[in-house]
């Protein structure tokens, strides 16, 4: 999940889904509430820890943190030096994810197909939006944090990309560089509120409309394929912290790509990503037995 969240356009929620921990993740986050504080007061720390599935959440946070720290520089370097190959890998990965998630949809009818198409359209539409320039204020930073974290736990939608759309990508990088504690604390607070609130909505949807929820999430992932298509034509860019950042682009066919499309290696990397998910699915199924 940490490796996926480093890549703009790839969602850690997708990885959670295909590894079979998504519903447990949503349920565990949902347990962090005032009730857990009451358990802490009455029964002690261990009772509260068990009630929120603390071992699972701690393992997840450590895994994401270690992955980001160890892989962030490598993935960013590859995105800068070998963009077609790394995007091909993730395209294959997400393509296999669609097949896996769609298999979880246990009832198909005309309504399901319509919802799948609508979810795909929404996911695609989000990938075509042009990033905005934000007037940074604490209320806006708070809302941005809440929306970004909601996107981060949704399969198919990247939290980093939402920050870019909201015009908060550069301000957040600047805040990290300048150690702007006030702005970062506001962003984190918004993320916490958004995560705790949105997890409850997702939990309710899974409890009452599991099939439709799975259908919408599958549509989101299908729509996100446009964002990670390996061959892009840059429409707008900006230098952010000394590095060229693409603000707007469009997908093109490999033979229309201005440059070496690296088609053979791209197909190989796509197959590698696809097979990686097949292996991950088999490991998750083995763990579930």
NUSEMI-547141 format. One record per residue (C-alpha): chain; x, y, z. Coordinates in nm, 4 decimals. Each point is the difference from the previous one (the first is absolute). Layout:
<nodes>
- A; X; Y; Z
...
</nodes>
This chain:
<nodes>
- A; 0.0000; 0.0000; 0.0000
- A; 0.2867; 0.2366; 0.0811
- A; 0.1669; -0.0659; -0.3343
- A; -0.3287; 0.0614; -0.1831
- A; -0.0695; 0.3245; 0.1878
- A; 0.3375; 0.1363; -0.1112
- A; -0.1164; -0.0170; -0.3623
- A; -0.2449; 0.2751; -0.1040
- A; -0.2994; -0.1722; -0.1562
- A; 0.0378; -0.3349; 0.1785
- A; -0.2049; -0.0565; 0.3156
- A; 0.1133; -0.1844; 0.3093
- A; -0.3647; -0.0984; 0.0375
- A; 0.0320; -0.2119; -0.3146
- A; 0.2876; -0.1958; 0.1540
- A; -0.1981; -0.0448; 0.3228
- A; -0.2882; -0.1377; -0.2016
- A; 0.1941; -0.2564; -0.2005
- A; 0.1993; -0.1144; 0.3050
- A; -0.3282; -0.0841; 0.1734
- A; 0.0296; 0.2457; 0.2906
- A; -0.2280; 0.2806; -0.1234
- A; -0.3126; -0.0766; 0.2021
- A; 0.2077; -0.0778; 0.3095
- A; 0.1753; 0.3354; -0.0486
- A; -0.3293; 0.1902; -0.0228
- A; -0.1466; -0.1887; 0.2980
- A; 0.3099; 0.0607; 0.2137
- A; 0.0080; 0.3729; -0.0764
- A; -0.3718; 0.0120; 0.0765
- A; 0.0693; -0.1371; 0.3500
- A; 0.2085; 0.3075; 0.0889
- A; -0.2703; 0.2114; 0.1655
- A; -0.1220; 0.1316; 0.3335
- A; -0.0989; -0.3531; 0.0947
- A; 0.3650; -0.1057; -0.0102
- A; 0.0834; 0.2816; 0.2427
- A; -0.2678; -0.1284; 0.2372
- A; 0.1507; -0.3483; -0.0208
- A; 0.3418; 0.1491; 0.0778
- A; -0.1387; 0.1711; 0.3087
- A; -0.1968; -0.2994; 0.1303
- A; 0.1998; -0.3062; -0.1094
- A; 0.3505; 0.1272; -0.0696
- A; 0.2337; 0.0426; -0.2945
- A; 0.0155; -0.3621; -0.1217
- A; -0.3792; -0.0309; -0.0161
- A; -0.0189; 0.3209; -0.2008
- A; 0.2904; -0.1133; -0.2230
- A; -0.1745; -0.3281; -0.0783
- A; -0.3313; 0.1761; -0.0651
- A; 0.1544; 0.2119; -0.2782
- A; 0.2041; -0.2901; -0.1430
- A; 0.3118; 0.1876; 0.1022
- A; 0.2532; -0.2607; -0.1107
- A; -0.1436; 0.0070; -0.3531
- A; -0.0013; 0.3812; -0.0207
- A; 0.3500; 0.0309; 0.1480
- A; 0.1382; -0.2600; -0.2427
- A; -0.1649; 0.1834; -0.2871
- A; 0.1339; 0.3426; 0.1029
- A; 0.3531; -0.1372; 0.0493
- A; -0.0126; -0.1807; -0.3358
- A; -0.1212; 0.3114; -0.1837
- A; 0.2571; 0.2188; 0.1758
- A; 0.2926; -0.2323; -0.0732
- A; -0.1102; -0.0388; -0.3608
- A; -0.0244; 0.3746; -0.0551
- A; 0.3389; 0.0628; 0.1643
- A; 0.1745; -0.2783; -0.1910
- A; -0.1704; 0.0209; -0.3406
- A; -0.1015; 0.3658; -0.0435
- A; 0.3335; 0.1180; -0.1414
- A; 0.0355; -0.3057; -0.2250
- A; -0.3523; 0.0274; -0.1426
- A; 0.0318; 0.3761; -0.0556
- A; 0.3354; -0.0551; -0.1702
- A; -0.1536; -0.2630; -0.2289
- A; -0.2976; 0.2250; -0.0765
- A; 0.2458; 0.2696; -0.1108
- A; 0.2448; -0.2214; -0.1924
- A; -0.2162; -0.2912; -0.1245
- A; -0.3586; 0.1305; 0.0053
- A; -0.1377; -0.2283; -0.2719
- A; 0.1340; -0.3170; 0.1613
- A; -0.1071; 0.0812; 0.3574
- A; -0.3458; 0.1145; -0.1142
- A; -0.0312; -0.3198; -0.2088
- A; 0.0724; -0.2042; 0.3132
- A; -0.2698; 0.1818; 0.1965
- A; -0.2425; -0.0180; -0.2932
- A; 0.0352; -0.3781; -0.0038
- A; -0.0349; -0.0061; 0.3763
- A; -0.3230; 0.2008; -0.0001
- A; -0.1394; -0.1906; -0.2997
- A; 0.0377; -0.3261; 0.1911
- A; -0.1549; 0.1693; 0.3026
- A; -0.3155; 0.0727; -0.2001
- A; -0.0431; -0.3684; -0.0816
- A; 0.0525; -0.0950; 0.3652
- A; -0.2400; 0.2598; 0.1420
- A; -0.2651; -0.0735; -0.2662
- A; 0.0073; -0.3665; 0.1064
- A; -0.1264; 0.1117; 0.3424
- A; -0.3234; 0.1309; -0.1588
- A; -0.2336; -0.2894; 0.0673
- A; -0.3154; 0.1215; -0.1789
- A; -0.0104; 0.1437; -0.3508
- A; -0.3027; 0.1644; -0.1636
- A; -0.0755; 0.3050; -0.2124
- A; 0.0129; 0.2280; 0.3061
- A; 0.3428; -0.1320; 0.0956
- A; 0.1317; 0.0649; -0.3506
- A; -0.1393; 0.3554; 0.0010
- A; 0.1618; 0.0729; 0.3382
- A; 0.3294; -0.1480; -0.1248
- A; -0.0072; 0.2303; -0.3033
- A; -0.0866; 0.3021; 0.2180
- A; 0.2814; -0.0807; 0.2436
- A; 0.2424; -0.0351; -0.2927
- A; -0.1123; 0.3326; -0.1440
- A; 0.0444; 0.1773; 0.3345
- A; 0.3458; -0.1545; 0.0446
- A; 0.0972; 0.1001; -0.3548
- A; -0.1419; 0.3512; 0.0419
- A; 0.2085; 0.0574; 0.3139
- A; 0.3167; -0.0915; -0.1941
- A; -0.0788; 0.2648; -0.2652
- A; -0.0534; 0.2905; 0.2402
- A; 0.2439; 0.2909; -0.0224
- A; 0.1870; 0.0826; 0.3232
- A; -0.1061; 0.3234; 0.1642
- A; 0.1984; 0.2791; 0.1642
- A; -0.1134; 0.0234; 0.3626
- A; -0.0155; 0.2957; 0.2340
- A; 0.1472; -0.1705; 0.3037
- A; -0.2011; 0.0477; 0.3183
- A; -0.0280; -0.2241; 0.3039
- A; -0.3639; -0.1001; -0.0704
- A; 0.0955; -0.0908; -0.3598
- A; 0.3043; -0.1955; 0.1190
- A; -0.2225; -0.1893; 0.2466
- A; -0.2521; -0.0915; -0.2724
- A; 0.2813; -0.0983; -0.2387
- A; 0.1439; -0.2380; 0.2584
- A; -0.3408; -0.1580; 0.0560
- A; -0.0676; -0.0480; -0.3735
- A; 0.3489; -0.1312; -0.0757
- A; -0.0097; -0.2662; 0.2709
- A; -0.3473; -0.1098; -0.1133
- A; 0.1346; -0.0450; -0.3524
- A; 0.3045; -0.1844; 0.1313
- A; -0.2094; -0.2817; 0.1483
- A; -0.2239; -0.0233; -0.3071
- A; 0.1249; -0.2520; -0.2571
- A; 0.0819; 0.1738; -0.3275
- A; 0.0354; 0.3565; 0.1314
- A; 0.3318; 0.1452; 0.1137
- A; 0.0147; 0.2328; 0.2998
- A; 0.3068; 0.1737; -0.1402
- A; -0.1837; 0.0684; -0.3250
- A; -0.2924; 0.1530; 0.1915
- A; 0.2453; 0.2372; 0.1739
- A; 0.1327; 0.0943; -0.3440
- A; -0.3533; 0.0671; -0.1315
- A; -0.0801; 0.2153; 0.3035
- A; 0.3151; 0.2070; -0.0505
- A; 0.1455; -0.1240; 0.3286
- A; 0.2824; -0.2182; -0.1323
- A; 0.2600; 0.2799; -0.0142
- A; -0.1109; 0.1667; 0.3282
- A; 0.0325; -0.3339; 0.1805
- A; 0.3481; -0.0600; -0.1458
- A; 0.0967; 0.3559; 0.0969
- A; -0.1366; -0.0546; 0.3515
- A; 0.2072; -0.3163; 0.0348
- A; 0.3094; 0.1806; -0.1269
- A; -0.0571; 0.3085; 0.2196
- A; -0.1162; -0.2059; 0.3006
- A; -0.3272; 0.1970; 0.0119
- A; -0.1425; -0.1802; 0.3037
- A; -0.3304; 0.1918; -0.0026
- A; -0.0909; -0.0914; -0.3576
- A; 0.1149; -0.3614; 0.0348
- A; -0.1879; -0.0447; 0.3285
- A; -0.3175; 0.1378; -0.1616
- A; 0.0422; -0.2367; -0.2963
- A; 0.0521; -0.2991; 0.2317
- A; -0.3005; 0.0972; 0.2139
- A; -0.2152; 0.0191; -0.3123
- A; 0.1322; -0.3389; -0.1101
- A; -0.0853; -0.1571; 0.3376
- A; -0.3530; 0.1431; -0.0002
- A; -0.0514; -0.1031; -0.3635
- A; 0.1330; -0.3504; 0.0602
- A; -0.2124; -0.0669; 0.3091
- A; -0.3136; 0.1429; -0.1645
- A; 0.0419; -0.1607; -0.3412
- A; 0.0859; -0.3420; 0.1445
- A; -0.3401; -0.0005; 0.1702
- A; -0.1733; 0.0721; -0.3299
- A; 0.1947; -0.2755; -0.1762
- A; -0.0725; -0.2452; 0.2810
- A; -0.3718; 0.0785; -0.0236
- A; 0.0063; -0.0410; -0.3789
- A; 0.1743; -0.3368; 0.0254
- A; -0.2443; -0.1171; 0.2674
- A; -0.3134; 0.1034; -0.1908
- A; 0.0957; 0.0210; -0.3702
- A; 0.3093; -0.2162; -0.0380
- A; -0.0602; -0.1033; -0.3615
- A; -0.0699; 0.3560; -0.1198
- A; 0.2973; 0.1359; 0.1963
- A; 0.2305; -0.2571; -0.1574
- A; -0.1403; 0.0954; -0.3413
- A; 0.0666; 0.3720; 0.0505
- A; 0.3529; -0.0652; 0.1274
- A; 0.0697; -0.2204; -0.3028
- A; -0.1192; 0.2843; -0.2224
- A; 0.2324; 0.2447; 0.1769
- A; 0.2974; -0.2264; -0.0692
- A; -0.0984; -0.0397; -0.3663
- A; -0.0261; 0.3775; -0.0368
- A; 0.3396; 0.0513; 0.1630
- A; 0.1737; -0.1892; -0.2826
- A; 0.0044; 0.3237; -0.2003
- A; 0.2189; 0.1649; 0.2630
- A; 0.2641; -0.2747; -0.0082
- A; 0.0055; -0.0614; -0.3776
- A; 0.3731; -0.0129; -0.0795
- A; 0.0042; 0.2241; -0.3081
- A; -0.0850; 0.3638; 0.0721
- A; 0.0174; 0.3333; -0.1771
- A; 0.0778; 0.2833; 0.2438
- A; -0.2422; 0.2934; -0.0278
- A; 0.1101; 0.2074; 0.2988
- A; 0.2862; -0.0161; 0.2483
- A; 0.1607; 0.2053; 0.2761
- A; 0.3317; 0.0005; 0.1831
- A; -0.0721; -0.0913; 0.3638
- A; 0.2878; 0.0075; 0.2470
- A; 0.2512; -0.0141; -0.2851
- A; -0.1662; -0.2948; -0.1765
- A; -0.2285; -0.0055; -0.3026
- A; -0.3497; -0.1065; 0.1064
- A; -0.2588; -0.0975; -0.2610
- A; -0.3287; 0.1767; 0.0759
- A; -0.2037; -0.1165; -0.2973
- A; 0.0474; -0.2663; -0.2653
- A; -0.1957; -0.2256; -0.2305
- A; 0.0305; -0.3644; -0.0961
- A; 0.1228; -0.0829; -0.3509
- A; 0.0522; -0.3251; -0.1885
- A; 0.3548; -0.1427; 0.0058
- A; 0.0506; 0.0662; -0.3730
- A; -0.1069; 0.3640; 0.0467
- A; 0.2427; 0.0503; 0.2886
- A; 0.2675; 0.2605; -0.0704
- A; 0.3067; -0.1999; 0.0924
- A; 0.0991; -0.3626; 0.0428
- A; -0.3170; -0.1883; 0.1105
- A; 0.2127; -0.2932; 0.1316
- A; -0.2931; -0.2218; -0.0967
- A; 0.1672; -0.3366; 0.0536
- A; 0.1344; 0.0820; 0.3474
- A; -0.3279; 0.1752; 0.0887
- A; -0.1995; -0.3151; -0.0787
- A; 0.2452; -0.2065; 0.2045
- A; -0.0290; 0.2349; 0.2987
- A; -0.3797; -0.0011; -0.0325
- A; -0.0024; -0.3803; 0.0102
- A; 0.2308; 0.0110; 0.3041
- A; -0.2427; 0.2274; 0.1831
- A; -0.2926; -0.2205; -0.0997
- A; 0.1732; -0.3177; 0.1227
- A; 0.0995; 0.1740; 0.3229
- A; -0.3687; 0.0476; 0.0841
- A; -0.0789; -0.3596; -0.0968
- A; 0.2695; -0.1126; 0.2458
- A; -0.1248; 0.2399; 0.2679
- A; -0.3567; -0.1327; -0.0451
- A; 0.1186; -0.3586; 0.0383
- A; 0.1914; 0.0898; 0.3176
- A; -0.3062; 0.1787; 0.1402
- A; -0.2204; -0.3019; -0.0810
- A; 0.2502; -0.2326; 0.1647
- A; 0.0079; 0.2220; 0.3100
- A; -0.3821; -0.0043; 0.0157
- A; -0.0201; -0.3830; 0.0109
</nodes>
